[in-house]
Amino acid sequence: MGLMSKLFGPKESRKKGPPEQEVEVHFSYGSVNFQHLFALEDLLRHAVTDAGVGHYEGHDAAQDGSDGYYFMYGPDAEAIYRAIDPVLKASSFMSGATITLWFGPRRWRTPKRVIQLPS
């Protein structure tokens, strides 16, 4: 077994098909009470799963509650966005959020689309 196979596994077991795309939601939060952040996380997870468009990966939030991110992945970032858009728009703290759709692995020249929700 070569070095590359040891690091990444045999070629046969590597993921085939189109590269995974990403949807990143960046938002202002403004509280250290993360109850609403977790509740929205559950709604996003269900929206993505129920629509069959990918998977919810997780969140990242500042300890001071100032802002945070949600991350979702799947074969079609636009489909993920369509599934989560109504959920985001129904949440009061998503006002002014920035949604970035990455159309492939995140790199310098990866195509992306940035959507700003109304404030």
C-alpha positions in Angstrom: 0.0 0.0 0.0 1.5 3.4 -1.0 1.7 6.5 1.1 -1.3 8.1 -0.6 -3.5 5.0 -0.1 -2.5 5.0 3.6 -3.4 8.6 4.0 -6.6 8.7 1.9 -7.6 5.1 1.6 -7.7 3.0 -1.6 -8.9 4.7 -4.8 -12.0 2.4 -4.9 -13.3 3.7 -1.6 -13.0 7.4 -2.4 -16.1 9.3 -2.9 -17.3 9.4 -6.5 -19.7 11.7 -8.2 -20.0 15.5 -8.2 -18.1 17.5 -5.6 -20.0 18.3 -2.5 -21.4 21.8 -2.3 -21.8 24.0 0.8 -24.3 26.5 2.2 -23.0 28.7 5.0 -25.3 31.0 6.9 -23.6 33.8 8.8 -25.8 35.7 11.3 -25.7 38.2 14.1 -27.1 36.8 17.3 -26.5 39.2 20.3 -27.1 36.9 23.2 -25.4 34.2 25.3 -28.7 32.4 25.7 -28.2 29.9 22.8 -31.7 28.4 23.2 -33.0 30.0 20.0 -29.8 29.2 18.0 -30.3 25.5 18.9 -34.0 25.5 18.1 -33.3 27.0 14.6 -30.5 24.4 14.2 -33.1 21.6 14.6 -35.4 23.2 12.1 -32.7 23.6 9.6 -31.6 20.0 10.1 -35.1 18.8 9.5 -35.7 21.0 6.4 -32.5 19.7 4.7 -33.2 16.1 5.6 -36.9 16.1 4.8 -36.2 17.7 1.4 -33.5 15.1 0.7 -31.1 17.7 -0.5 -28.1 17.0 1.7 -27.1 17.1 5.4 -26.8 19.6 8.2 -23.2 19.7 9.5 -23.4 21.9 12.5 -22.9 25.5 13.8 -20.2 27.7 15.1 -21.1 30.6 17.5 -19.0 33.2 19.2 -18.8 32.7 23.0 -20.0 36.2 23.6 -23.1 35.4 21.4 -22.3 38.2 18.9 -22.6 36.1 15.8 -22.6 32.6 14.4 -22.7 30.3 11.4 -24.7 27.2 10.3 -23.2 24.8 7.8 -25.0 22.4 5.4 -23.6 20.2 2.6 -25.0 18.3 -0.4 -24.8 17.8 -4.1 -26.7 21.0 -5.0 -26.3 24.2 -2.9 -29.3 25.9 -4.7 -31.5 23.0 -3.6 -30.3 23.3 0.0 -31.0 27.0 -0.1 -34.5 26.5 -1.4 -35.2 24.1 1.4 -34.0 26.3 4.2 -35.1 29.7 2.9 -38.5 29.7 4.5 -37.0 28.6 7.8 -34.5 31.3 7.8 -37.0 34.0 6.9 -39.3 32.9 9.7 -36.6 33.5 12.3 -36.3 36.9 13.9 -32.5 36.8 14.4 -31.9 35.9 10.8 -32.6 39.5 9.8 -29.6 40.7 7.8 -28.0 37.2 7.6 -25.6 36.4 4.8 -26.0 33.1 3.0 -23.1 31.9 0.9 -23.6 29.1 -1.6 -20.4 27.4 -2.5 -20.6 25.4 -5.8 -17.8 22.9 -5.0 -15.0 22.5 -2.5 -14.2 25.8 -0.9 -11.1 27.2 -2.6 -9.9 30.5 -4.0 -11.7 30.2 -7.4 -14.7 28.1 -6.3 -17.8 29.7 -7.7 -20.1 31.1 -5.1 -23.3 33.1 -4.7 -23.9 35.4 -1.8 -27.4 36.2 -0.6 -28.2 38.9 1.9 -31.5 38.5 3.8 -33.4 41.8 4.4 -32.8 43.6 7.7 
